[in-house]
Amino acid sequence: MWSGDLKSCGRRVPGLIVFCRETAMPSHQVDWVFLGPLDCPEVHVGDVICADAGGLPAYRVLSLDGARARLRSLDTAAERLAPLAAFHWKAA
């Protein structure tokens, strides 16, 4: 289910699951926090979120409207309005 390059970071954050995804740049690594249904971290304007554990595609949150967010793709810069429930991971 998860991509082969996804691994546990070894970071211990109480109540959160944290994974890392190495990008094409070897010196750059992104930590992803699972947005679980209970006690999940809040999503704020400026956060980077994604639906998949591998971190792709990833979107920057431009604005929030209740349970929906206006997002900009980090790959294509295209904007879209989407329900936050569709996204399960947030960059730490």
N, C-alpha and C positions, 0 to 999 in steps of 0.2 A: 504494500500500500504506500509506503514512503519511499522516496528515491534513495538510491544507494549511498549518496553523499550526505545523507542526513544522519547526525549522530548526537548523542547526548553530550552536552558541553562540560558536564561535571560540575556545573553551577548548581548550588542548592538554594532554591528560593521556596520558602514554606508555602504550600498550597498551590504552587505553579509547576507546570511541566515546561522545561526550557530545552530547546534543541538548537543546533547550529546547522547552517548550510554554508558550505564553502562556495564562493563565487568563482568566476573565471580568473579573478585576480587573486593569486595565492595569499597575499597579505591581508585580504579583506574577508571578514567572516561576519555573518549576521546571526544574532541570537533571536529565536522565535519563541514567543510565549503562547501557550495554548489558551484560547478564550473559551473556557468551559462554561457549562450552563449554570454552575453554582459558584458564587464568589469570584467571578471572572474579573480580570482587570478591565477598567473602563477604557473605552476608545475615545480619543480626543482629536480635535482638528490638528493636522500635522503628522499624526501617526501613520505608519506604514502597516497595512494589513494584507492578508492573502487568504484564500479559501483552502489551499493545499499545504500540507506539511513541508513541502519542498521549497516554499517561498515564491513560486511562480504560478500565475502572474501576480505581481504585487502592485498595490495601489496606495497612493497618498490620500488621506482624508482631507478634503477641501472644506466641507461643511457638514453639519449634522442637522437632521430634521426628524426628531423622534427616533424611530427604529430604522430610519434610512440615512444613507450618507451619499454626498456627492463626492465622487472619487476621480482621481487622475491616474491613469496607467503609467507606471515607471518605465515601461518599454516603449509605448507608442504615444504617450501624452494625451491620448483620447480620454474624454471625460464621460462619466456615466452616473446615473442615480441607481443605487442598489440597496437592498435590505441588509442591515448589519448581520442578521442571522445567517447569511450565506458565507460569512467569513469567520474562520476558526482560529486564525493565527495572527499575532501582532509582533512586529519587530520590537525587541526589548531595548 
